[in-house]
Amino acid sequence: MSKDIHSIIVGTGSYMATRRVHNRNFLRNEFYDPDGKNLDKANEEIIKKFEEITGIAERRYVTDDLVASDIAFRAAKNAFDLSKIDKESLDYIIVAHNFGDVRADNKRSAFVPSLGSRVKQKLGIENPRTIPYDIVFGCPGWLQAMIQADYFLKSGDTKRILVIGSEVLSRISDPHDRDSMIYADGAGATIVEAITSSKPVGILSHATRSDTRKHAYMLRMGKSYNPHYKGNELFLKMDGHKLYEYALMTVPKLVKESLVKAGLSLGDIKRVLLHQANAKMDEAILKRLYKLHGEKEVPPYVMPMTISWLGNSSVATLPTLLDLLLKGKLENHELKKGDIVVFASVGAGMNINSMVYRMP
């Protein structure tokens, strides 16, 4: 029987930022609409409505001494310390992020050297054949990096790859924009390895789409909504309602596409891991996914959630969620050999991807 190359996850790690920021911390913020008009509702009402929609009660921020590459390194070190894998054996380091290293005292993004290079240097890797690079793909960046890693590994030219998602969104969010309460900081790391097996295992399939013609600027950088703001830096802006509609329309279809590629049905799936962007949106996507497969009811505990206490840390949400799940830190959730998991993410206003994975 012939054996094929398969990509399996052999180590995970994460870094939880230490500053816990509760919703009540926003009670004194001055919120404005996109036209620069002060919102006419009390902050208590704004925050209550926000929590009802997003499911976010608190989020994590990094301390002032840390940047995205620092927490990426800490997540990677956590993965190596627990897996005991030799870091010098890496062929690639792929770091997904969107804003580079943004310091607390200087909001200008730093992309040179690449975050991948910074992580390699911080890990103390001497191997010149360990190639580091970055990927910028919105919130689906970590999952897209996993897809790239799968291609590398299945080519037969590489054996082991470190994939990281790291983001410090707290420094590029406008304190005068309600959406600032969504964003959080964090990092998650995954070590992926090539094995030969006569049975399909690890990454079984994946699918990606990008709808730039109509949706390229649903997320963008812009000035503060506060017309009296004196700074000249740009902040992350989002058309949340349009993004919600786009995600609901496209994510379930793409997940189905990845399942069809793997020759599986939704009934084969043990867990669905969605990017933690908005609890109500994720629940709506899940319901639409099951409806698309002719299922009226969503099974209990199929979708683990961390957004209520970790917020939306963009590229870090999925690898952090996976790390917590594999380490048994999420109540009512576990995975065992042979279980099949679907990953899916939407972000940057136009990018969506999905990956099907069988536990080795």
C-alpha positions as CSV (number, residue, x, y, z in Angstrom):
1,M,0.0,0.0,0.0
2,S,1.4,3.4,-1.0
3,K,2.1,6.0,1.6
4,D,1.4,9.7,1.1
5,I,2.8,12.8,2.8
6,H,0.4,14.3,5.4
7,S,0.8,17.5,7.6
8,I,0.1,17.0,11.3
9,I,0.3,19.3,14.3
10,V,2.9,18.1,16.7
11,G,3.0,21.1,19.1
12,T,1.0,24.1,20.2
13,G,1.6,27.1,22.4
14,S,0.0,30.4,23.2
15,Y,0.5,33.6,25.1
16,M,-2.3,35.2,27.1
17,A,-1.7,38.9,27.6
18,T,-1.7,39.7,31.3
19,R,-3.8,42.9,31.4
20,R,-7.5,41.9,31.8
21,V,-9.7,44.8,30.5
22,H,-13.3,44.5,31.5
23,N,-16.2,46.2,29.7
24,R,-16.6,48.6,32.7
25,N,-13.1,50.0,31.8
26,F,-14.8,51.8,28.8
27,L,-17.4,53.6,30.9
28,R,-15.5,56.9,30.7
29,N,-14.7,56.7,27.0
30,E,-16.2,59.4,24.7
31,F,-17.7,57.5,21.8
32,Y,-18.5,59.2,18.4
33,D,-20.1,58.0,15.2
34,P,-18.2,58.0,11.8
35,D,-19.5,61.5,11.2
36,G,-17.9,62.8,14.3
37,K,-21.1,63.2,16.3
38,N,-21.1,62.3,19.9
39,L,-23.3,59.3,20.5
40,D,-26.5,60.2,22.3
41,K,-26.7,57.1,24.4
42,A,-25.2,56.6,27.8
43,N,-22.1,54.5,27.9
44,E,-23.8,52.0,30.2
45,E,-26.4,51.4,27.4
46,I,-23.7,51.2,24.7
47,I,-21.6,48.7,26.6
48,K,-24.6,46.6,27.5
49,K,-25.8,46.4,23.9
50,F,-22.2,45.7,22.8
51,E,-21.9,42.7,25.1
52,E,-25.3,41.3,24.1
53,I,-24.2,41.3,20.4
54,T,-20.5,40.3,20.6
55,G,-20.5,38.1,23.8
56,I,-17.4,40.0,24.9
57,A,-17.2,40.7,28.7
58,E,-13.5,41.3,28.9
59,R,-10.4,41.1,26.7
60,R,-6.6,40.9,27.2
61,Y,-4.0,43.7,26.5
62,V,-0.3,43.4,26.5
63,T,1.8,45.5,28.9
64,D,3.7,48.5,27.6
65,D,7.0,46.7,27.3
66,L,5.8,44.1,24.7
67,V,5.1,44.1,21.0
68,A,3.7,41.5,18.6
69,S,7.0,39.8,17.9
70,D,7.7,39.4,21.7
71,I,4.4,37.6,22.3
72,A,4.9,35.6,19.1
73,F,8.2,34.4,20.5
74,R,6.6,33.6,23.9
75,A,3.9,31.5,22.2
76,A,6.5,29.7,20.1
77,K,8.7,29.0,23.1
78,N,5.7,27.6,25.0
79,A,5.1,25.2,22.0
80,F,8.8,24.1,22.0
81,D,9.1,23.8,25.7
82,L,6.1,21.4,25.9
83,S,6.8,19.4,22.7
84,K,10.5,19.1,23.3
85,I,11.1,19.5,19.5
86,D,14.4,20.8,18.4
87,K,13.9,24.3,17.1
88,E,17.0,24.0,14.9
89,S,15.0,21.5,12.8
90,L,12.6,24.0,11.5
91,D,12.5,24.6,7.7
92,Y,10.2,27.7,7.9
93,I,8.8,30.1,10.4
94,I,5.7,31.8,9.1
95,V,4.3,34.6,11.3
96,A,0.8,35.9,10.5
97,H,0.0,39.5,11.7
98,N,-1.4,42.6,10.2
99,F,0.2,45.6,11.9
100,G,3.8,44.7,12.6
101,D,5.4,45.7,15.9
102,V,3.6,48.7,17.3
103,R,5.2,50.1,20.4
104,A,3.3,51.7,23.2
105,D,5.2,55.0,22.9
106,N,5.2,55.1,19.1
107,K,2.2,53.9,17.1
108,R,4.1,53.7,13.8
109,S,4.1,50.0,12.6
110,A,7.5,48.4,12.2
111,F,7.8,45.7,9.5
112,V,11.6,45.6,9.1
113,P,13.0,43.2,9.9
114,S,10.1,40.9,9.4
115,L,8.4,39.5,12.5
116,G,9.4,36.0,11.4
117,S,13.1,37.1,11.5
118,R,12.6,38.7,14.9
119,V,11.1,35.5,16.2
120,K,13.9,33.4,14.8
121,Q,16.4,35.7,16.4
122,K,14.6,35.7,19.8
123,L,14.4,31.9,19.7
124,G,18.2,31.8,19.2
125,I,18.0,29.6,16.0
126,E,21.3,29.4,14.2
127,N,20.3,27.2,11.3
128,P,20.5,29.4,8.1
129,R,18.1,27.0,6.4
130,T,15.3,28.0,8.7
131,I,13.5,30.6,6.5
132,P,11.3,33.2,8.3
133,Y,8.7,35.3,6.6
134,D,5.4,37.1,7.4
135,I,1.9,36.8,6.0
136,V,-0.6,39.7,6.1
137,F,-4.1,38.3,5.3
138,G,-6.4,39.8,7.9
139,C,-7.9,37.7,10.7
140,P,-7.6,34.5,8.5
141,G,-3.8,35.0,8.4
142,W,-2.8,32.1,10.7
143,L,-5.1,29.7,8.9
144,Q,-3.7,30.8,5.5
145,A,-0.2,30.3,6.9
146,M,-1.2,26.8,7.9
147,I,-2.5,26.2,4.3
148,Q,0.8,27.4,2.9
149,A,2.7,25.2,5.4
150,D,0.6,22.2,4.2
151,Y,1.7,22.9,0.6
152,F,5.4,23.2,1.6
153,L,5.3,19.9,3.6
154,K,3.4,17.9,1.0
155,S,6.0,19.0,-1.6
156,G,8.5,16.7,0.1
157,D,11.0,19.5,0.3
158,T,10.3,20.4,4.0
159,K,9.8,18.5,7.1
160,R,8.8,20.9,9.9
161,I,7.3,24.4,10.0
162,L,6.4,26.8,12.8
163,V,3.2,28.8,12.2
164,I,2.4,31.7,14.5
165,G,-0.5,34.2,14.7
166,S,0.3,37.3,16.8
167,E,-1.4,40.6,17.1
168,V,-1.5,43.7,19.3
169,L,-4.7,45.4,18.3
170,S,-5.1,47.5,21.4
171,R,-2.6,50.0,20.0
172,I,-4.3,50.5,16.7
173,S,-7.9,50.8,17.9
174,D,-9.6,54.2,18.2
175,P,-10.8,54.7,21.9
176,H,-13.6,56.9,20.5
177,D,-15.0,54.1,18.3
178,R,-17.4,51.6,19.8
179,D,-15.6,48.9,17.8
180,S,-12.5,49.4,19.9
181,M,-14.1,47.2,22.5
182,I,-13.9,44.2,20.2
183,Y,-10.2,44.1,19.8
184,A,-7.6,42.3,21.9
185,D,-4.0,41.2,22.0
186,G,-2.6,37.6,21.9
187,A,-0.4,35.1,20.2
188,G,-0.8,31.4,19.3
189,A,1.8,29.0,17.8
190,T,1.6,25.7,16.0
191,I,4.4,23.3,15.0
192,V,3.4,21.3,11.8
193,E,5.3,18.3,10.6
194,A,5.3,16.0,7.5
195,I,4.7,12.3,8.0
196,T,4.0,9.4,5.7
197,S,0.8,7.5,6.1
198,S,-1.3,5.1,4.1
199,K,-4.5,6.6,5.7
200,P,-5.4,10.3,5.4
201,V,-4.5,12.1,8.6
202,G,-3.8,15.7,9.7
203,I,-4.7,18.4,7.2
204,L,-7.2,16.7,4.8
205,S,-8.3,19.7,2.7
206,H,-8.7,23.5,2.6
207,A,-10.3,26.2,0.6
208,T,-9.8,30.0,0.4
209,R,-11.6,32.9,-1.3
210,S,-11.0,36.7,-1.5
211,D,-13.7,39.1,-2.7
212,T,-11.8,42.3,-3.2
213,R,-13.8,43.9,-5.9
214,K,-16.7,44.9,-3.7
215,H,-15.4,44.3,-0.2
216,A,-11.7,45.4,-0.1
217,Y,-12.3,48.3,2.2
218,M,-14.8,46.9,4.8
219,L,-11.7,47.1,7.1
220,R,-9.3,50.0,6.6
221,M,-7.2,52.5,8.4
222,G,-8.7,55.9,9.2
223,K,-8.6,58.9,11.5
224,S,-10.2,59.0,15.0
225,Y,-13.9,59.5,15.1
226,N,-13.3,62.2,17.6
227,P,-13.2,65.5,15.6
228,H,-11.2,67.1,18.5
229,Y,-8.5,64.4,18.5
230,K,-5.1,66.1,18.2
231,G,-3.0,63.1,17.1
232,N,-2.3,62.3,13.4
233,E,-2.1,58.5,13.7
234,L,-4.5,56.2,11.9
235,F,-6.8,53.6,13.6
236,L,-8.5,50.4,12.5
237,K,-12.0,51.0,11.1
238,M,-14.7,48.5,10.2
239,D,-18.0,48.3,8.5
240,G,-19.3,45.8,11.0
241,H,-22.8,45.3,9.6
242,K,-21.6,44.7,6.1
243,L,-18.9,42.3,7.3
244,Y,-21.5,40.4,9.3
245,E,-23.7,40.0,6.2
246,Y,-20.7,39.0,4.0
247,A,-19.5,36.4,6.5
248,L,-23.0,34.9,6.9
249,M,-23.4,34.6,3.2
250,T,-20.0,33.1,2.3
251,V,-18.4,31.2,5.3
252,P,-20.9,28.3,5.4
253,K,-20.4,27.7,1.6
254,L,-16.6,27.7,1.9
255,V,-16.7,25.3,4.9
256,K,-18.9,23.0,2.8
257,E,-16.5,23.3,-0.1
258,S,-13.6,22.1,2.1
259,L,-15.7,19.2,3.4
260,V,-16.5,18.1,-0.1
261,K,-12.8,18.2,-1.0
262,A,-12.1,15.9,1.9
263,G,-15.0,13.6,1.0
264,L,-16.7,14.2,4.3
265,S,-20.1,15.4,5.5
266,L,-20.9,17.7,8.4
267,G,-22.0,14.6,10.4
268,D,-18.3,13.5,10.4
269,I,-17.2,16.6,12.3
270,K,-16.4,16.6,16.0
271,R,-15.7,20.3,16.4
272,V,-16.1,23.5,14.4
273,L,-13.4,26.1,15.3
274,L,-14.5,29.5,14.0
275,H,-12.5,32.7,14.3
276,Q,-13.6,34.4,17.5
277,A,-14.9,37.7,16.0
278,N,-18.4,38.1,17.3
279,A,-20.4,35.5,19.3
280,K,-23.7,36.3,17.6
281,M,-22.1,36.2,14.2
282,D,-20.3,32.9,14.9
283,E,-23.6,31.4,16.1
284,A,-25.4,32.6,13.0
285,I,-22.7,31.2,10.8
286,L,-22.9,27.8,12.5
287,K,-26.7,27.7,12.2
288,R,-26.4,28.6,8.5
289,L,-23.8,25.9,8.0
290,Y,-26.0,23.1,9.5
291,K,-29.0,24.4,7.6
292,L,-26.9,24.2,4.4
293,H,-26.4,20.5,5.1
294,G,-30.1,19.9,5.8
295,E,-29.7,19.8,9.5
296,K,-32.3,21.7,11.6
297,E,-30.5,21.5,15.0
298,V,-26.9,22.3,15.9
299,P,-25.3,19.7,18.2
300,P,-24.3,20.9,21.7
301,Y,-20.7,21.7,22.4
302,V,-19.7,21.6,18.7
303,M,-18.3,25.1,18.7
304,P,-15.9,26.1,21.6
305,M,-15.8,29.8,22.3
306,T,-13.2,32.0,24.1
307,I,-14.4,35.4,22.9
308,S,-16.2,36.3,26.2
309,W,-12.9,36.5,28.1
310,L,-10.2,36.9,25.4
311,G,-12.0,39.2,22.9
312,N,-11.0,39.3,19.2
313,S,-7.2,39.0,18.8
314,S,-7.4,38.6,15.0
315,V,-4.8,36.0,13.8
316,A,-4.2,34.8,17.3
317,T,-7.8,33.6,18.1
318,L,-7.7,30.3,16.2
319,P,-4.3,29.0,17.3
320,T,-5.0,30.1,20.9
321,L,-8.4,28.4,20.8
322,L,-6.7,25.2,19.4
323,D,-4.0,25.3,22.1
324,L,-6.5,25.6,24.9
325,L,-8.6,22.8,23.4
326,L,-5.7,20.4,23.0
327,K,-4.5,21.1,26.5
328,G,-7.9,20.3,28.0
329,K,-8.5,23.9,29.2
330,L,-12.0,24.3,27.7
331,E,-14.8,22.8,29.7
332,N,-16.9,20.3,27.8
333,H,-14.4,20.2,24.9
334,E,-11.8,17.5,24.1
335,L,-10.4,15.9,21.0
336,K,-9.1,12.3,20.6
337,K,-7.4,10.3,17.9
338,G,-9.5,10.2,14.7
339,D,-11.7,13.2,15.5
340,I,-12.2,15.6,12.7
341,V,-12.1,19.3,13.2
342,V,-13.1,22.1,10.8
343,F,-11.3,25.5,11.1
344,A,-12.8,28.6,9.4
345,S,-12.0,32.3,9.5
346,V,-13.2,35.5,7.9
347,G,-11.5,38.9,8.1
348,A,-9.9,41.9,6.4
349,G,-13.4,42.5,5.1
350,M,-13.0,40.1,2.1
351,N,-10.9,37.0,3.0
352,I,-12.3,33.7,4.0
353,N,-10.6,30.3,4.5
354,S,-11.5,26.8,5.8
355,M,-9.4,23.8,6.7
356,V,-10.4,20.2,7.6
357,Y,-8.2,18.3,10.0
358,R,-8.2,14.7,11.4
359,M,-6.5,14.2,14.7
360,P,-3.5,11.8,14.3
